[in-house]
Each structure stands twice: as C-alpha cells, then as structure tokens.
Amino acid sequence: MNIKILGGGCANCILLYNNAVSACKELEIEAVIEKITEYDQIFEYSVMSTPALVINEKVVGLGKMKYKKVKSLIENA
C-alpha cells in the first residue's frame, strides 16, 4: 500500500501523518508512507486544501481527520 500525506507541514498535516503511521501499525498493514510538501506536487492531485490523504494514488480525505476516520479509510482501501 502507498500512502501520501499532502501538506505544507502544519500541525494538522503532522497529525494526519502520525495517525496514518499508527493505523498501519495497529492494522498490521505494510505501507510506504510519504509526506509530500512541495506545492507543485500537491497540485498534481487537484487538491486545493491540505492536509490530504492519498491512498494508492487516490485522494480519499481532506482536512483535519480523526484517528478513527484515518484508520477506516486505510482499512477499506
């Protein structure tokens, strides 16, 4: 599984990254988790607000997300 966190590095971006890492550990899912902070790369996903959660090249969530939501999105991907 490939997971990308799109964002400039704000508190919500960091929280989303940490939630994704924790969810993968809890679900015992092997994933490559990347932080994408360059805006030219972020715009390639047609995302106008951050943070954004991308799983296997599909944008699945935008904005501040609670841990349960992140875990559910990863589990169902």
N, C-alpha and C positions, 0 to 999 in steps of 0.2 A: 504494500500500500504506500502511496506517496501523498503526503500531507504538506500543504504550504499555508503559512500564515502571512497574509499580505498586510503590511502596515509600516508606518514610519518609525515605530519603536515606542509608542505611547504606553501608558500603564495598561490600557485595555488590550493592546497587542501582546504585551508580555504575559498578561493573564491568560489570554487565549492560547498562546504557545505552551505555557505551563499546564493548562487544562488538557490540551491535546496529548502532551507527553504522559501525564498522569492517567488519562483514559486508556491510552495504548498499553501502558503497563498493567493496569487493572484488568483489561480485557485480554491480556496476553497476545496482543497483535503486534507483529513486527512491521514497523513503518519507518520510512525515511521522512523526517520532519524538518522542513526548511523554513527559515524566516526570509521573506522577500521584502526588502526595504527600499529598493530603487523604484521610484515612481514610474519610470518608463516601462519597467517590467510589470508593475501593478496594473497599469492601464491596458496591458495586453489582455487582461481578464475582463475588461469593460466594467471595472469596479470604480465607483466614484466616491465611496466612503470606506473607511477602514475602522477596525480590522475586518478582514475577510478570511473565511476558512475555505480552503480549496482541497478537495479530496479527489485523487486520481484525475486531475485537470478539470474538475467541475466545481464551480463556486456553489457551496452548499449553505453558507451562512454569512451574514453581515452584521457588524456592530457588536456590542457587548453581549456575550452569551454565557449563561451559567454552565457550570460543570456538567450537570445532567444532560443539557442540550447537546453539548460538545460530545459527550460520551455516546449519546444516542445516534448522532449523525455518523460518528466513526463506526459504531457497531453495525449500523444498517447500510454502510457503503459496500 
